[in-house]
Amino acid sequence: MTKREKIAETLRERIVSNHQANMHFTSVYAVCDEFNVATGTAVAAMGDLQDAGYVYSNHQGYFMAASLPITEREDERRAVVAAIRDEARRLQDIADRLDRTI
């Protein structure tokens, strides 16, 4: 994983864990300072987040997107949770039937 990708991933995690729609997030200069990288690396990392739909920019910095994109990983997690809930319902039905026979 490149430094740019690590920065983008770290910032993405921050956005996801503390999302507030349209809230000021950071600036290129703040990213350079925090991660000790050149401007080009910071701009590229923020561009990755912007392309992925996590932030948008104007002349005052980067802001959290109004809503977060659904990632493939989140879709997978939701599918697993749904499968677990279905299985729990099935097991509860079996337990209820056994209860009635006792």
FIKOLZA-1660 file (N, C-alpha, C; in steps of 0.1 Angstrom, whole numbers, plus 5000, padded with zeros to 4 digits):
% residues 102
   i   px   py   pz ch aa at
   1 5009 4988 5000  A  M  N
   1 5000 5000 5000  A  M CA
   1 5009 5012 5000  A  M  C
   2 5006 5022 4991  A  T  N
   2 5014 5034 4990  A  T CA
   2 5010 5044 5001  A  T  C
   3 5019 5053 5003  A  K  N
   3 5016 5063 5014  A  K CA
   3 5003 5071 5011  A  K  C
   4 5001 5074 4998  A  R  N
   4 4988 5080 4994  A  R CA
   4 4976 5072 4998  A  R  C
   5 4977 5059 4995  A  E  N
   5 4966 5050 4998  A  E CA
   5 4964 5049 5014  A  E  C
   6 4975 5048 5021  A  K  N
   6 4974 5048 5036  A  K CA
   6 4967 5060 5041  A  K  C
   7 4971 5072 5036  A  I  N
   7 4965 5084 5040  A  I CA
   7 4950 5084 5037  A  I  C
   8 4947 5081 5025  A  A  N
   8 4933 5081 5021  A  A CA
   8 4925 5071 5030  A  A  C
   9 4930 5059 5033  A  E  N
   9 4923 5049 5041  A  E CA
   9 4921 5055 5055  A  E  C
  10 4932 5061 5061  A  T  N
  10 4931 5066 5074  A  T CA
  10 4920 5077 5075  A  T  C
  11 4920 5086 5065  A  L  N
  11 4910 5097 5065  A  L CA
  11 4896 5092 5062  A  L  C
  12 4895 5081 5054  A  R  N
  12 4882 5075 5051  A  R CA
  12 4876 5070 5064  A  R  C
  13 4885 5063 5072  A  E  N
  13 4880 5057 5084  A  E CA
  13 4875 5068 5094  A  E  C
  14 4882 5079 5094  A  R  N
  14 4878 5090 5103  A  R CA
  14 4865 5095 5098  A  R  C
  15 4863 5097 5085  A  I  N
  15 4850 5102 5080  A  I CA
  15 4839 5092 5084  A  I  C
  16 4841 5080 5082  A  V  N
  16 4830 5070 5084  A  V CA
  16 4827 5069 5099  A  V  C
  17 4837 5070 5108  A  S  N
  17 4834 5069 5122  A  S CA
  17 4829 5082 5128  A  S  C
  18 4830 5093 5121  A  N  N
  18 4826 5106 5127  A  N CA
  18 4819 5114 5117  A  N  C
  19 4810 5108 5109  A  H  N
  19 4804 5115 5097  A  H CA
  19 4794 5126 5102  A  H  C
  20 4796 5138 5097  A  Q  N
  20 4787 5149 5099  A  Q CA
  20 4785 5156 5085  A  Q  C
  21 4774 5154 5079  A  A  N
  21 4771 5159 5066  A  A CA
  21 4776 5174 5064  A  A  C
  22 4783 5176 5054  A  N  N
  22 4788 5189 5050  A  N CA
  22 4797 5196 5060  A  N  C
  23 4802 5189 5069  A  M  N
  23 4811 5195 5079  A  M CA
  23 4825 5197 5073  A  M  C
  24 4832 5208 5076  A  H  N
  24 4845 5210 5072  A  H CA
  24 4854 5198 5077  A  H  C
  25 4862 5192 5068  A  F  N
  25 4869 5180 5072  A  F CA
  25 4884 5183 5074  A  F  C
  26 4890 5189 5064  A  T  N
  26 4905 5192 5064  A  T CA
  26 4909 5200 5052  A  T  C
  27 4921 5203 5052  A  S  N
  27 4927 5210 5040  A  S CA
  27 4939 5202 5036  A  S  C
  28 4944 5205 5024  A  V  N
  28 4956 5199 5019  A  V CA
  28 4968 5202 5028  A  V  C
  29 4969 5214 5033  A  Y  N
  29 4980 5218 5042  A  Y CA
  29 4980 5210 5055  A  Y  C
  30 4968 5208 5060  A  A  N
  30 4966 5200 5073  A  A CA
  30 4971 5185 5070  A  A  C
  31 4967 5180 5059  A  V  N
  31 4971 5166 5055  A  V CA
  31 4986 5165 5054  A  V  C
  32 4992 5175 5047  A  C  N
  32 5007 5176 5046  A  C CA
  32 5014 5176 5059  A  C  C
  33 5009 5184 5068  A  D  N
  33 5014 5186 5081  A  D CA
  33 5013 5173 5090  A  D  C
  34 5001 5168 5090  A  E  N
  34 4998 5156 5098  A  E CA
  34 5006 5144 5094  A  E  C
  35 5007 5141 5081  A  F  N
  35 5013 5129 5075  A  F CA
  35 5027 5131 5070  A  F  C
  36 5032 5144 5071  A  N  N
  36 5045 5147 5067  A  N CA
  36 5048 5143 5053  A  N  C
  37 5039 5148 5044  A  V  N
  37 5040 5144 5029  A  V CA
  37 5040 5157 5021  A  V  C
  38 5044 5155 5009  A  A  N
  38 5044 5167 4999  A  A CA
  38 5030 5170 4995  A  A  C
  39 5028 5182 4990  A  T  N
  39 5015 5186 4986  A  T CA
  39 5008 5177 4976  A  T  C
  40 5016 5172 4966  A  G  N
  40 5011 5163 4956  A  G CA
  40 5005 5151 4962  A  G  C
  41 5012 5145 4972  A  T  N
  41 5007 5133 4978  A  T CA
  41 4993 5136 4985  A  T  C
  42 4993 5147 4992  A  A  N
  42 4981 5151 5000  A  A CA
  42 4969 5153 4990  A  A  C
  43 4972 5160 4979  A  V  N
  43 4962 5163 4969  A  V CA
  43 4957 5150 4963  A  V  C
  44 4966 5141 4960  A  A  N
  44 4962 5128 4954  A  A CA
  44 4953 5120 4964  A  A  C
  45 4957 5120 4976  A  A  N
  45 4949 5112 4986  A  A CA
  45 4935 5118 4988  A  A  C
  46 4934 5131 4989  A  M  N
  46 4921 5138 4990  A  M CA
  46 4913 5136 4977  A  M  C
  47 4920 5136 4966  A  G  N
  47 4913 5133 4953  A  G CA
  47 4907 5119 4953  A  G  C
  48 4914 5110 4958  A  D  N
  48 4909 5096 4959  A  D CA
  48 4896 5096 4968  A  D  C
  49 4896 5103 4979  A  L  N
  49 4884 5104 4987  A  L CA
  49 4873 5111 4980  A  L  C
  50 4876 5121 4973  A  Q  N
  50 4866 5129 4965  A  Q CA
  50 4860 5120 4954  A  Q  C
  51 4869 5113 4947  A  D  N
  51 4864 5104 4936  A  D CA
  51 4855 5093 4942  A  D  C
  52 4858 5088 4954  A  A  N
  52 4850 5078 4960  A  A CA
  52 4837 5083 4967  A  A  C
  53 4836 5096 4967  A  G  N
  53 4823 5102 4972  A  G CA
  53 4823 5105 4987  A  G  C
  54 4835 5105 4994  A  Y  N
  54 4835 5107 5008  A  Y CA
  54 4836 5122 5012  A  Y  C
  55 4842 5130 5003  A  V  N
  55 4844 5144 5005  A  V CA
  55 4841 5152 4992  A  V  C
  56 4839 5165 4994  A  Y  N
  56 4839 5174 4982  A  Y CA
  56 4847 5186 4986  A  Y  C
  57 4851 5194 4977  A  S  N
  57 4860 5205 4980  A  S CA
  57 4855 5218 4974  A  S  C
  58 4860 5228 4980  A  N  N
  58 4858 5242 4975  A  N CA
  58 4871 5249 4978  A  N  C
  59 4871 5262 4977  A  H  N
  59 4884 5270 4980  A  H CA
  59 4887 5271 4994  A  H  C
  60 4878 5266 5003  A  Q  N
  60 4881 5266 5017  A  Q CA
  60 4885 5253 5023  A  Q  C
  61 4887 5243 5015  A  G  N
  61 4891 5230 5020  A  G CA
  61 4882 5219 5016  A  G  C
  62 4882 5208 5023  A  Y  N
  62 4874 5196 5020  A  Y CA
  62 4864 5194 5031  A  Y  C
  63 4852 5190 5026  A  F  N
  63 4840 5189 5035  A  F CA
  63 4835 5174 5033  A  F  C
  64 4830 5169 5044  A  M  N
  64 4824 5156 5044  A  M CA
  64 4812 5156 5034  A  M  C
  65 4810 5146 5027  A  A  N
  65 4799 5145 5017  A  A CA
  65 4786 5144 5025  A  A  C
  66 4775 5148 5019  A  A  N
  66 4762 5148 5025  A  A CA
  66 4758 5134 5030  A  A  C
  67 4761 5125 5022  A  S  N
  67 4759 5111 5026  A  S CA
  67 4770 5102 5021  A  S  C
  68 4773 5092 5029  A  L  N
  68 4785 5084 5025  A  L CA
  68 4781 5073 5015  A  L  C
  69 4791 5070 5007  A  P  N
  69 4788 5059 4997  A  P CA
  69 4787 5046 5004  A  P  C
  70 4780 5036 4998  A  I  N
  70 4780 5023 5003  A  I CA
  70 4791 5015 4996  A  I  C
  71 4800 5010 5004  A  T  N
  71 4811 5003 4998  A  T CA
  71 4808 4988 4997  A  T  C
  72 4815 4981 4989  A  E  N
  72 4813 4967 4987  A  E CA
  72 4814 4959 5000  A  E  C
  73 4823 4964 5009  A  R  N
  73 4825 4957 5022  A  R CA
  73 4813 4959 5030  A  R  C
  74 4807 4971 5030  A  E  N
  74 4795 4974 5038  A  E CA
  74 4783 4965 5033  A  E  C
  75 4782 4964 5019  A  D  N
  75 4772 4955 5014  A  D CA
  75 4774 4941 5018  A  D  C
  76 4786 4936 5019  A  E  N
  76 4789 4922 5024  A  E CA
  76 4785 4921 5038  A  E  C
  77 4788 4931 5047  A  R  N
  77 4785 4931 5061  A  R CA
  77 4769 4930 5062  A  R  C
  78 4763 4938 5055  A  R  N
  78 4748 4938 5056  A  R CA
  78 4742 4925 5052  A  R  C
  79 4748 4919 5042  A  A  N
  79 4743 4906 5037  A  A CA
  79 4746 4895 5048  A  A  C
  80 4757 4896 5055  A  V  N
  80 4760 4886 5066  A  V CA
  80 4750 4889 5077  A  V  C
  81 4748 4901 5081  A  V  N
  81 4739 4904 5092  A  V CA
  81 4725 4899 5088  A  V  C
  82 4720 4901 5076  A  A  N
  82 4707 4896 5072  A  A CA
  82 4706 4881 5073  A  A  C
  83 4717 4874 5069  A  A  N
  83 4717 4859 5069  A  A CA
  83 4717 4854 5083  A  A  C
  84 4724 4861 5092  A  I  N
  84 4724 4857 5107  A  I CA
  84 4710 4859 5112  A  I  C
  85 4703 4871 5109  A  R  N
  85 4690 4873 5114  A  R CA
  85 4680 4862 5109  A  R  C
  86 4681 4859 5096  A  D  N
  86 4673 4848 5090  A  D CA
  86 4675 4835 5098  A  D  C
  87 4688 4832 5100  A  E  N
  87 4691 4819 5107  A  E CA
  87 4686 4820 5122  A  E  C
  88 4687 4831 5128  A  A  N
  88 4681 4832 5142  A  A CA
  88 4666 4830 5142  A  A  C
  89 4659 4836 5132  A  R  N
  89 4645 4834 5131  A  R CA
  89 4641 4819 5129  A  R  C
  90 4649 4812 5120  A  R  N
  90 4647 4798 5118  A  R CA
  90 4649 4790 5130  A  R  C
  91 4660 4793 5138  A  L  N
  91 4663 4786 5150  A  L CA
  91 4652 4789 5161  A  L  C
  92 4647 4801 5161  A  Q  N
  92 4636 4804 5171  A  Q CA
  92 4624 4796 5167  A  Q  C
  93 4620 4795 5155  A  D  N
  93 4609 4787 5151  A  D CA
  93 4610 4773 5155  A  D  C
  94 4622 4767 5153  A  I  N
  94 4625 4753 5157  A  I CA
  94 4623 4752 5173  A  I  C
  95 4629 4762 5180  A  A  N
  95 4628 4761 5195  A  A CA
  95 4613 4763 5199  A  A  C
  96 4605 4771 5192  A  D  N
  96 4591 4772 5196  A  D CA
  96 4584 4759 5193  A  D  C
  97 4586 4753 5182  A  R  N
  97 4580 4740 5179  A  R CA
  97 4584 4729 5190  A  R  C
  98 4596 4729 5193  A  L  N
  98 4600 4719 5204  A  L CA
  98 4594 4722 5217  A  L  C
  99 4593 4735 5220  A  D  N
  99 4586 4739 5232  A  D CA
  99 4572 4734 5233  A  D  C
 100 4565 4735 5222  A  R  N
 100 4551 4731 5221  A  R CA
 100 4549 4716 5223  A  R  C
 101 4559 4708 5219  A  T  N
 101 4558 4694 5220  A  T CA
 101 4562 4688 5234  A  T  C
 102 4568 4696 5242  A  I  N
 102 4572 4692 5255  A  I CA
 102 4561 4693 5265  A  I  C
% end
